[in-house]
Amino acid sequence: MGETVRYLQPGGKLAADEPSGGAPSTYVCDPPNPTPTVGGPLLTPDAGVKDDSALESRSDVLTFTAEPLTAPLEIMGTPVVELAHTRSNPHADVFVRLCDVDLEGVSRNVAEGLLRLDPNSPLDQVQSVRVRLDACAHEVTAGHQVRLPIAGGCHPRYARNEGTGQPPGTGSELRPCAHTIHHDSGAVSRVILPTPSG
């Protein structure tokens, strides 16, 4: 098995080269208005592959998009996203989705994953956050683009993180969290796509 690596860049880009610096990317997760679930591996009529346009247009979702492929890319296995990440609230989640953007610009989900962050990890240091997505077998055809939407949740598939440390659904307070993804040479964020060969 091989792998294809793309690095998250300032300005919402995915590229083969590591970033050399630039402004970080930020978003705010607001529990009273949680990022919604759109399709994916559900046991409801809303499950499956969906158009992600409405999800990706939200202010609490970041998207990183690669240039159109010049050759097909076969993804086979478990994609992993590694983020150089800081946050304003110790109680936070990171949700990542892998999408295939077609020639018409329509983005559709391929795999996804959510990680609840360790509340004891320091807020004043960049943390390496590693999110394993669903295992998948998918070919992104030539001309299509790979995209990563990133958010602070996926409700109601995952219970929203209320930002207080209380068990889900029991707290009387909701606290937002500002997330920052860094793009420095010493704080690299990337997606690792497993492929049948290098």
Helices and strands as residue ranges (DSSP letters): E 2-9, E 13-15, E 25-29, H 53-56, E 62-66, E 73-77, E 80-87, E 93-101, E 107-116, E 127-132, E 136-140, E 145-151, E 177-181, E 190-195
